[in-house]
Amino acid sequence: MKFMLLGDWPTAGGALLVPAGTVIEWIDDPEAARIAGVPTYPQWNGTRLPLPMPLNAKAMDQPAYDQMVRWIEPQSDQLLRTIHYGPNVQPKKG
C-alpha cells in the first residue's frame, strides 16, 4: 500500500509531525514486503505510525484505496467523506 500525505499529520499526541508530501509505503505480508524491500507496517524515520491513515492521505495504488474504503465504510452511512486517490486507482461506484 502506498499513501501520500496531502497535509501535515501530527501523531504520538503531537510529539511527531509527519510533513505533507511524505509518501508512506508498506505491505502487510512479510514475505512480499521482504521481496519489495518495504516495511510490514507504516513508518516514518523509523517510527511506527498509527492506523488508520488520516483522511487527507492520497491512495497511490489500488490496495491503498481499497484499505481506505474499508477504514471508513462503517461510518459511511452517517457522514460524507472524500477519498483522494491517484490516477491508476479504479474507485468503487455507488
N, C-alpha and C positions, 0 to 999 in steps of 0.2 A: 504494500500500500504506500502511496506517495501523496503527501499533502503539502501545500504551500500556504503559509500564513499570510493573510491579507491585512492583518493588523497585529500590533504587539500582543503577546499572550503572557499575562502575569500568572505564575504558578508558585507552588510552595508557599502559599499565603502571602504572595507578593515579594518573596525573597529572591525569586528568579524571574527575569523578564526575557522571554524569547522574542527577538525582534521580528517585525513584519518582513516578509520576503524570505524567511527561513524555509527551506524545504526539509521536511521530516519524512524519512522512508524507513519502513521496516516490513518484515514478513513474519507471520505467526509461526510458520512451520520451520523448526530448527534446521532441518537438512536443506531446505530451499534457501533459507537465509544464509547458511554457510556457503552454498554454491554461488549465490548472488553477491556475497560479501557485504551484507547489510545486517543490522541487529534484529533480534527477535521481539523487540519492544520499542516503542518510540523513545528517543533520547535526543538530547541536545547538549553538546560539550561534555559528554559522559554522564549527564544527569538524566535519570529516568523521568519521563513526562507522564502526567496523569491521562487517563482516558475517561470520557470520550474527548476527541479533539474539539476545539472551540468552533462555534458556528461560522466564524469568519475564516475557517480553513478551506482552501480550494482543493477539491479532489482532483488529482492529476492523472489518475488511471481508474479503470473500471472497478477493481476491488476496493479502492478507497471510496468511490462514490457509493457502492453497494453497502459498505460498512457505515457510512454516514447516514444513509437512509435507515438502516437497522437501528442506529442510535437514536434517531428522532421519531421513528414510527409510533412508539407508544403514546406520545403526546400529540401526534399529528391531527387527531380529531378535535383538539381543543385550540390549537394555535396555528397560525400561518407561519411557515418557515421558508427561508430561501437557502437553497444549497448551491454553492458555487462549484463549477466543475470545468475541467479543461476540454479542449476541442475533440479529444479522442474518446470521450465518455459518451455512452448512449443512455440518457436518463429514462427512468420509468415514466410511462404515460398514465394519466388518470389518477 
